[in-house]
C-alpha cells in the first residue's frame, strides 16, 4: 500500500510539473509526454544553433563557474598554500572534484564525443558541436595540476612536456582570470539568452529524469502485481 501511495504522489508531482511546463511554453492544449519532450528538444536546438559558433566560450563559462561555486578553486588554493610535501589524498580529492565540475558541464549540454576531430554531439538534439582545443584540453586533462606548456601549439611539437603546477601565485592569478572571464561573459549581449538556454536545459533534464523514474516505477509495480 505504501508503494502505491508513493507512486501516486510522484505521478501527481509529475502532472503539476507538466502543467507548469505547458504554461512556460504558452501551450493551451494537452500534450502527450513525448510531444512535450519534443517541444523542449526543439527549443534547446534553437539555442544550440544560436550559440554554435561560441560554444567553446559558453562551455568554459559554465566550467569555471562550477570550479568557483562548488569550492574547487578554494580547495586548490588552500592545498598549494598549506601543503607540506604532496598530500596525495587531498590532491586526489581536488582532482575528482574538478573532474565532476567538468562532467557536470558535459551532462548539462548533453555532449558526447564523436570520432571526428574537435566534434561532440548533443544527445538531446543530435546537433554536432565544435569545441576548440583549449576546451578539449580541459575535458581530457585528468589532473588539473598538470599544466600545458606555454606558447603556440604549432611551434611546440608533439613531445612538449606538461609541468606540475603547485605555485600559490599561479592559482591566485588563475582565480582572478576566471573571475574576469565570468564577468566578461555576463557583460555580453547574449547573456539573457544564455540564461534562458540554461532554464530550458534544466527543464528538459528534470522532465526526462522524472519521466524515466515514473516509467521504472510503473514497470516495478506491474511486475509486483
Secondary structure as UniProt FT lines:
FT   HELIX           2..25
FT   HELIX           33..50
FT   HELIX           52..54
FT   HELIX           55..69
FT   TURN            70..71
FT   HELIX           72..82
FT   HELIX           88..109
FT   STRAND          111..113
FT   TURN            117..118
FT   STRAND          119..122
FT   TURN            123..125
FT   STRAND          128..130
FT   HELIX           133..140
FT   TURN            144..145
FT   STRAND          146..147
FT   HELIX           153..156
FT   TURN            158..159
FT   STRAND          163..164
FT   HELIX           168..186
FT   TURN            189..190
FT   HELIX           191..224
//
